[in-house]
Amino acid sequence: MTDLSEATRRVLLHQHGNFALAYSTAFQPKLSYFGDRDGFLAYRMVGRTAFVLANPLADPTRCRTLIEEFVSAKKDVCFAQASKATAEILSQLGFCVNDMGPETSLDLASYDFRGPSKRNFRTAVKRFEAGGYTVRESKTDALDPKEVGAVSDQWRRTRTTKRHELAFLVRPVVLADEEDVRKFFIFDPSGKPVALAFFDPVYENGVVTGYLSSTRRRLPGVEPLAGYYMLHAAIEKFKAEGLRTLHLGLSPFHAIHDKDFNKNWLVRRSFRFVYTNALTNRLIYPFQSLAKHKDSYGGTRKQTYFAINTLPSLPRLLKLLWVCRII
């Protein structure tokens, strides 16, 4: 049940890929697949533990059976960044289900750039345009690959995880062109790319209905509001195309309440510690600043869930850090 062709995965993505990580679920490198032409789960094995990414790419009526078959086959299973619908199935199957943090999204039809909370957008546009910069969508094969690669590589060297790309919950950046993935760039007055923003498609019934803001990077020294400048251009273009939603992604371990399901106490305490601890935010990942940044856009938040069916939970939390390449 694991030999699913790219064509089969793409068909299922187009029909059922209505969640933020759908494209990553279908095409992220190094994932394995469990299912058939009617639907599948994407996962990574870490030791004997199977980590499932987000939700099944399947018709909702097929999801419970698919999950049951997977759990029967793999035994020790964790789900990460699952939706509430998936979490409800997992809870019924005896999983401990914890809040993992909200995904933020913007309703494009009603979104605008007015008011104090949107000041960064307006400031970014003024500063970049005054400096002779432009932002536009482009195919990467129309650009110098060395210049595009330099933006990505130099940005990563400023991160705490500078040695490698993050993975699993974050789709590793792909600098080549990809079907239905939209790519925007800021160009300096000489026409050289100095920042990039990539957007993964979200589908419903075969039609693209929105995008996930999956990657934003800039050269060191470029105005920090570069992300707002690129996002402003993308939002304007997506609105003009009649698209519905722009997903901004996960704020890990932010707004943890654990009121919906039977939770694991160690998972809850671990998530809260990692989010609030100054050292983990400085040395491992800036969880708090990421959440504050996403809240600044004024979108809506929807909780996601982390679920385990095997104890003890601590080894599985450490494996989660490993599969995400945080450690």
C-alpha angles and dihedrals in degrees: 000000000000105000100093115159123226089247092055092048091050093052091051091045091054092050102039108015096112097132131081098254096042095109091047090049090056101041114017110126121250095025121129124216133223119191143045142256090305096058146317148205123229117217148158125220116226106182105309094335120100113211112202118204114229115301139343116273093229144099109288090243089059099046100085094050091046092051092047091052091048094049090048090053100042103029098190104064137166127185119204127197092000122168123246091256091056091043090055090056091047092049090052088052092056101263121146104238123201133181109259100186135281131286112223122216137178124223099225097199093062101028119112139161100242127117137039094290091061095049093112091061093053093043092050093052092049095047097047095043091047088054093053095253123142133197124209143151115259143168109250092226087064090062135067104271092211092056093047091046091051091057091053097042097045092047091052091053088064092057129090088240092051097143096069146358119277114243146189101031087033117047109230111248117265113201094191123084116275130194112269093352110127119217126196127186138190113224124201121226090275092054096253117141111244102168138020140198124191127196126201117212125248117203142197124187093344097312130104106242100171148331143252116231093231105165136021120171138161139183115264108264095033114123108279091229089070091109091058091049092053094042091050090055093046094048092050091050095045091048090051089052091054095245118162112214143022112199117207095191137231129338097203116226093351120136095010111180105149096204099131106064147014100287136200110241096211091052090050093049092044093051092048092047093050091049097047101036114103094211096052089049092050101038106027111025135333096242097160097047090047091053092047091050093051092046089055091070092066097229131142123273128220121187121239127200144226116207134188132181100187132066146252094055099198096075089050092051090052090048089052090058089049096049089050089050092235089128 
